[in-house]
Amino acid sequence: MADAGGAVVDLNADLGEGFGRWQLTDDEALLSVVTSANVACGFHAGDPATMRRVCERAAARGVRIGAQVSYRDLAGFGRRSMDVPSAELAAEVAYQIGALDVFARAAGASVAYVKPHGALYNRAVHDAEQAAAVVEGVVLAGGLPVLGLPGSQLLSAAADAGLLAITEAFADRAYTALGTLVPRREPGAVVGEPDEVVTRAVRMASGGGVTSAEGTQVAIAARSLCVHGDTPGAAQLATRVRQELEAAGLRVAAFV
């Protein structure tokens, strides 16, 4: 959201979500719009060739590269919650970051931050043990900024570990009255109407909060806005969001 110095917001999207010949996200088009790219690291999507390609294109465009770490759930696209022992989860998070960083550095960049994906992201909102394991993995990989939901156990654990904790809001997801995301299995969890997504994005980035699924007003304080890369027409939607953010006087720039 806008800070005291005036109007800066990051725009991020999930990229590299494919495997082999299958490709879900329009990486090239999204990289021309976003300022930060959450790159799948192979556990929910992504493969070495895809990771390398996205890193090369992101580096060439000056887009920050983030490691989107996940439960080991390729078949379920990382959207199934799993009870992974803490030590194992920490090692798997570090492993994913390290794998992506090889390709980022080969492209002349580096992994700039970490964002959990799907079920791991949502679990780390309220599960202190899983959140701590994610942060332990980030620390094992050298320590990086962590992107997550405001008020989450994840960001609390990151701050306690001395990491930069970056708050995030979702332009295309419905919120509960508690400020958490409506589970995808529930109707209306994903906001599909483009005009509504754009309006919500500008409002949240300007400090105006969001209307919850229950109809209440929820305060949102976020430094980064996410538009999901697997949403139909995601690149066109992200372009509209960026244009309207800038038209509202906000400067769109990476947070790191």
C-alpha positions in Angstrom: 0.0 0.0 0.0 1.0 3.6 -0.1 3.5 4.5 2.6 4.2 7.8 4.3 6.6 8.8 1.5 3.9 8.3 -1.1 2.5 5.7 -3.2 4.5 2.6 -3.9 3.1 -0.9 -4.6 4.6 -4.1 -5.9 2.7 -6.2 -8.4 3.4 -10.0 -8.3 2.1 -13.0 -10.1 2.8 -16.8 -10.0 4.9 -17.9 -13.0 6.5 -21.0 -14.4 3.5 -23.1 -13.5 3.9 -25.9 -16.0 5.7 -29.2 -16.3 7.3 -30.5 -19.5 5.1 -29.7 -22.4 2.2 -28.5 -20.2 2.1 -24.8 -19.5 -0.5 -23.0 -17.4 0.8 -19.5 -17.1 1.6 -17.0 -19.8 5.0 -16.2 -18.5 6.2 -13.9 -21.3 3.1 -11.7 -21.2 3.0 -11.5 -17.4 6.7 -10.6 -17.2 6.0 -7.5 -19.2 3.6 -6.3 -16.5 4.6 -7.5 -13.0 7.5 -6.3 -10.9 8.0 -9.5 -9.0 7.7 -13.1 -10.2 6.8 -16.0 -7.9 8.5 -18.8 -9.7 7.3 -22.4 -9.2 10.3 -24.5 -7.9 9.2 -28.0 -9.0 7.2 -29.2 -6.0 3.7 -28.0 -7.2 4.7 -27.1 -10.7 7.7 -26.2 -12.7 10.7 -28.2 -14.0 14.4 -27.3 -14.5 14.0 -26.0 -18.1 11.0 -23.9 -17.2 12.7 -22.5 -14.1 15.7 -21.6 -16.2 13.7 -20.0 -18.9 11.6 -17.9 -16.5 14.6 -16.7 -14.6 16.4 -15.6 -17.8 13.4 -13.7 -19.0 12.7 -12.1 -15.6 16.3 -11.0 -15.3 16.3 -9.5 -18.8 13.3 -7.4 -17.9 14.4 -6.4 -14.4 11.7 -8.3 -12.7 12.5 -9.6 -9.2 12.7 -13.4 -8.9 10.9 -15.0 -6.0 10.9 -18.7 -5.0 7.4 -20.0 -4.7 7.9 -23.0 -2.4 5.2 -25.6 -1.8 4.4 -28.9 -0.3 5.6 -31.8 -2.5 2.3 -32.2 -4.3 2.7 -32.1 -8.1 -0.5 -34.0 -8.7 -2.6 -31.7 -6.6 -0.9 -28.5 -7.7 0.2 -27.8 -4.1 -3.3 -27.2 -3.0 -3.7 -30.1 -0.7 -2.7 -29.6 3.0 -0.1 -32.0 4.2 1.3 -32.9 7.6 5.0 -32.7 6.9 7.4 -33.0 9.8 9.1 -29.7 10.6 12.6 -30.7 9.8 11.6 -32.3 6.5 9.6 -29.2 5.5 12.4 -26.9 6.4 14.8 -28.9 4.2 12.4 -29.1 1.3 11.9 -25.3 1.4 15.6 -24.7 1.4 16.0 -27.2 -1.4 13.5 -25.4 -3.6 15.1 -22.0 -3.0 18.5 -23.4 -3.8 17.3 -25.0 -7.0 15.8 -21.8 -8.3 18.8 -19.7 -7.2 21.1 -21.7 -9.5 19.1 -20.6 -12.5 18.6 -17.0 -11.2 22.3 -16.6 -10.7 23.1 -18.1 -14.1 20.8 -15.4 -15.6 22.7 -12.7 -13.7 20.2 -12.2 -10.9 19.4 -14.0 -7.7 16.4 -15.2 -5.7 15.1 -12.0 -4.0 12.4 -13.3 -1.8 10.3 -16.4 -0.8 6.5 -16.9 -1.0 4.8 -20.2 -0.1 2.2 -21.5 -2.5 -1.3 -22.8 -2.2 -2.0 -25.0 0.8 1.4 -24.2 2.4 0.6 -20.5 2.2 -2.8 -20.9 3.8 -1.5 -23.4 6.4 1.3 -21.0 7.5 -1.3 -18.3 8.2 -2.5 -20.0 11.4 -0.1 -23.0 12.0 2.8 -21.7 14.0 4.8 -24.9 13.7 4.5 -25.1 9.9 5.2 -21.4 9.6 8.4 -21.8 11.7 9.5 -24.7 9.5 9.1 -22.6 6.4 11.1 -19.8 7.9 13.8 -22.2 9.1 14.1 -23.3 5.5 14.5 -19.7 4.3 17.2 -19.2 6.9 18.9 -22.4 5.8 19.0 -21.0 2.3 20.7 -17.8 3.4 17.8 -15.7 4.7 15.5 -13.8 2.4 12.5 -11.5 2.6 9.2 -13.5 3.1 6.0 -12.6 1.4 2.8 -13.5 3.2 -0.7 -12.5 4.5 -0.9 -9.7 7.0 -1.2 -11.0 10.6 -0.1 -14.5 9.6 2.1 -16.8 11.7 4.4 -16.9 8.7 5.2 -13.2 8.8 5.5 -13.2 12.6 8.0 -16.1 12.5 9.9 -14.3 9.7 10.2 -11.1 11.7 11.3 -13.0 14.8 14.0 -14.6 12.7 15.2 -11.2 11.6 13.9 -11.6 8.1 12.1 -8.8 6.2 8.4 -9.6 6.4 6.4 -8.3 3.4 2.6 -8.1 3.6 0.6 -9.1 0.6 -3.0 -8.7 -0.7 -4.9 -10.5 -3.4 -6.8 -8.6 -6.0 -8.6 -11.7 -7.3 -9.4 -13.6 -4.1 -12.3 -13.2 -1.7 -11.6 -12.4 1.9 -13.3 -13.6 5.2 -14.2 -11.1 7.9 -11.0 -12.2 9.7 -8.8 -11.0 6.8 -7.9 -14.5 5.6 -8.7 -15.9 2.1 -11.9 -17.7 1.5 -10.9 -21.4 0.8 -10.9 -22.2 -2.9 -13.4 -25.0 -2.4 -16.1 -22.5 -1.4 -18.2 -20.6 -4.0 -17.0 -17.2 -4.9 -13.5 -17.8 -3.5 -11.9 -16.4 -6.8 -13.1 -13.0 -8.0 -13.5 -13.5 -11.8 -15.1 -10.2 -12.9 -12.2 -8.1 -14.3 -13.8 -4.7 -13.4 -14.2 -5.9 -9.8 -10.6 -7.1 -9.6 -9.3 -3.8 -10.8 -11.4 -1.8 -8.4 -10.4 -4.0 -5.5 -6.7 -3.7 -6.4 -6.7 0.1 -6.5 -8.7 0.3 -3.3 -6.5 -2.1 -1.4 -3.3 -0.5 -2.7 -4.6 2.9 -1.6 -5.3 1.8 1.9 -9.0 1.4 1.5 -9.3 -2.2 2.6 -11.7 -4.8 1.1 -15.3 -5.9 1.5 -15.3 -9.4 2.9 -17.5 -12.3 1.7 -19.7 -11.6 4.7 -20.1 -7.9 3.7 -18.0 -6.4 6.4 -15.1 -4.0 5.8 -11.6 -5.4 6.4 -8.5 -3.3 6.7 -5.7 -4.3 4.4 -2.1 -3.1 4.8 0.0 -4.6 2.0 3.2 -3.7 0.2 2.5 -6.2 -2.6 -0.5 -7.1 -4.7 -0.9 -10.5 -6.3 -2.8 -11.3 -9.5 -2.8 -15.1 -10.0 -1.1 -16.3 -13.1 -3.4 -19.2 -13.6 -6.5 -17.0 -13.8 -8.0 -17.0 -17.4 -6.8 -13.8 -19.1 -4.3 -13.1 -16.3 -1.9 -11.1 -18.4 -4.6 -8.8 -19.7 -6.0 -8.5 -16.2 -2.6 -7.7 -14.7 -2.1 -5.0 -17.4 -5.4 -3.3 -16.5 -4.6 -3.5 -12.8 -1.2 -1.9 -13.3 -2.6 0.8 -15.6 -5.3 1.7 -13.0 -2.8 1.7 -10.1 -0.7 4.2 -12.0 -3.7 6.3 -13.0 -4.6 6.5 -9.3 -1.1 8.0 -8.6 0.6 4.9 -7.3 4.1 4.0 -8.4 4.4 0.3 -9.2 7.8 -1.0 -8.2 9.3 -4.1 -6.6 9.6 -4.2 -2.8 13.2 -5.5 -2.9 
